[in-house]
């Protein structure tokens, strides 16, 4: 395998949605979940609306949704919740929850109240950790108050840069004063965890301006920070970049990593940094083994053998069409589009979801689950990275070295199965 650069793709889930295909016949959700462990599920509710579309964004979202559409979307979420609850039965228990998007706080305070009411139909909601994504323009006091009243433990805000010119270059036209006012409001409400997202690799960004944004974020001493490399993807608002851009991003990553480590943060993954020894925000959920129940037209659901969702798109006309179909839907009792994981793919997913974390893969947990050793199961796949010195293997763990962690966006895609590669390659972006 030839490694062509450190930035191939962000692997936040395996397989990617572009490997999903229509399921024929469509399996009933009751059948899909009937034999699944359901004592520590993740409830995810997707809100596909934003006040603007950033130039780097390839998320499933649309802008300018009128009140009639947001109301109809909540109606559809409620219908979907009814179908999912019937499929899960009384045995389902949830360990964590999140509202994502899009921007969930695009909803008004009253609409957020209703969203929380729908989530409250699921057992345990209100007593488990809840994370919510927001933006500077929509993190208003009335919205934040609703979220706090319903037990939100983590608020994540996409800042990207504290320098106005860099925000404009990323097609994120916001003012620093607006960002800082939003952060003040979030801190004033008192959520246990504040996460700030920043981006490196923006046009015109330098090591000095990158450090400036990092230090500006640190004034709020956020419990978490995510440092994202800028990606330019098909059908998004930014154009192509030259190859030397890889070197720039890698240098800025190392600078940001070292700066946060020197400020007392610990590294959780290539992107995530957090303050250590915090009691807030803990969860019993394990992404390698526990299922996820997704509601909304951009949400995915995970069982051990099937990942499923609705259709996926990036281009606005297709996104709008899918949302329009979703709000008219009356039957949510089946899985529509997805990917079936055989045991080999389940092993590969466990490897990927573990190895891309700084703590690495627990070989004992893997053996207990699959009856074999990951180093033997994936010897051929892992060898190129081992030869580069990016892997550290002990009797108990398999993990990335600091340089390996820096190359997570090459290692992740490099571990995809041939089947997933073929499906992703044949997917027609729309």
Secondary structure, 3 states (H helix, E strand, C coil): CCCCCCCCCCCCCCCCHHHCEECCCCCEHHHHHCCCCCCCEEEEEEECEECCCCCCCCCCCEECCCHHHHHHHHHHHHHHHHHHHHHHHHHCCEEEEEEEECCHHHCCHHHHHHHHHHHCCCCCCCCCEEEEEECCCCCCHHHHHHHHHCCCCEEEEEEECCCHHHHHHCCCCCCHHHHHHHHHHHHHHCCCEEEEEEEECCCCCCHHHHHHHHHHHHCCCCCEEEEEECCCCCCCCCCCCCCCHHHHHHHHHHHHHHHHHHCCEEECECCEEEECCCCCCCCCCCCCCCCEEEECCCCCEECCCEEEECCCCCCHHHHHHHHHHHHHCCCCCECCEEEECCHHHHHHHHHHHHHCECCCEEHHHHHHHHCCCHHHHCHHHHHHHHHCCCEEECCCEEEECHHHHHCHHHHHHHCCCHHHHHHHHHCCCC
